[in-house]
Amino acid sequence: MSIEVQGLTKHFEAPGRGRFLAVDAIEFSIADGEVYGLLGPNGAGKTTTLRMLATLLRPDEGDAQIAGVSLTRDPLGVRRQLAYVPAEAGVPDRLSGREVVRLFARIQGVPKPIETAERLLETMGALPFADRPCGELSTGMKRRIVLARALVHEPSVLLLDEPTDGLDVPGRREVLALIREQAEAGRAVILSSHIMAEVERVIDRIGVVSHGKMMAEGTLAEVLATAGASSLDDAFLALTSG
């Protein structure tokens, strides 16, 4: 397995709320070439889970293996294996897409940053717009630039937090198709979302999270059976309404 999550747990302190449990001993695994949908309502713990896997938050308990590297024992080694694209990921308005991707290729120490940038911009369908300032690009094209930027160091794992947020229907379909292509290229992909219809298009397996707990996990058929539902929307409501 490319990702093995073992009992990840995270607490936070909040004014007026005290200490609360944001992620409660979550466990799941993902194989190379698989898209795993991490689903849950806002505040369910999805982003906190991804931020722990991305080594931006240290878990209070538990561990994860990312491409065989321990999250808690070797966080720098984990960072070399993955790319994390948060929901708020943006690009500098004044730089062109080509400049952004080349810059990140150099930051990552890629041997041929110019060639790598060109290849990824072409793969993402962004090459015709690569010389425009990012501030002039559509939201969907900016997402393509962000994905190209994330892939410059050839990560084996891709963590995506609400990657289609703010996109129109055609833009969502295009980005989801790009995500599916990344899995077909052999990467393990975690796709965090609260939009059921789009997730069904690309996922291989699902984990449904509510109040920091894993409520159901498996293929679509297995999750539907656990929830006693006939659609993912109904299963989502049944599993997260408590």
Helices and strands as residue ranges (DSSP letters): E 3-14, E 18-30, E 35-39, H 46-53, E 61-66, E 69-70, H 75-81, E 82-85, H 97-107, H 113-123, G 127-129, G 134-136, H 139-150, E 157-161, H 169-184, E 188-193, H 196-202, E 205-210, E 213-218, H 220-227, H 232-240
